[in-house]
Amino acid sequence: HYLRGLNAYVNLIPYNSVDEHGYQPSDKETVEIFKNELLRLHINVTLRKEHGRDIDGACGQLRAKRSGVMNYYALTDIGKVRNKNQDQATVIANVKDQVIAIVCDGMGGHRAGEIASRVVMDQFVNCFDSIPPFDNVDELKKWVNETIYEADAIVKRMAKQNVEHHGMGTTIVVAILMDNVIYISHVGDSRAYVLKNDQLMQLTKDHTLVNALVDRGAISEEEAVNHSQKNVL
């Protein structure tokens, strides 16, 4: 009841048996009842899957780990035009030196864009913290797709519950390093680049109306540069 009316969202993370700490498995029926009670109170809920018996994965201790493979940094800047920074960025690693980097650029007034970008980034971080390391590429791709859809559903529910948040949204670009290969997924016009030999190379393609028109041959790349709707996603 403390969460009612706060536009909160909850990750329910069931315990597995963890011998080192004496935790016992959560009763699935009890967890489901609790989830439904939160939903009845109009509180957004995501029920995480079981984690397996790995202690770091089960107890969400991965964020404190440092990658032995590479140095990584995250930084956003408000720039010289806007008076609010609606961007979010972070980089974290797990116990197997699998690194995830996330950038979100929020959209919407009344702090709505800032909220949307924070919610989506937190969803990715919390989910990454609460699962064991990936065993293979298929598992990684499945997790990224599912987490993007879950984050999207949370943002949409929050937008419906508060009139000031109607229409809020965010872009996202996610890069995951596993076994010396980087996998990238993105939505919107936030970009991923690689810096090599002092040259930046863009890896992603913006999901914009103008790019769609160029792809269909409706306009040329030259016309796209100054198109009146070039910022429409």
Salt bridges, closest charged atoms under 4 A:
ASP19 OD2 - ARG53 NH2 3.05
GLU32 OE2 - LYS35 NZ 3.03
GLU37 OE2 - ARG40 NH2 2.63
GLU50 OE2 - LYS28 NZ 3.90
GLU114 OE1 - ARG111 NE 3.45
ASP122 OD1 - ARG118 NH1 3.30
ASP129 OD2 - ARG63 NE 3.73
GLU146 OE1 - LYS49 NZ 3.38
GLU146 OE2 - LYS142 NZ 2.49
GLU150 OE1 - ARG48 NH1 2.75
ASP152 OD2 - LYS156 NZ 3.12
ASP206 OD2 - ARG191 NH2 2.74
ASP215 OD1 - LYS205 NZ 2.62
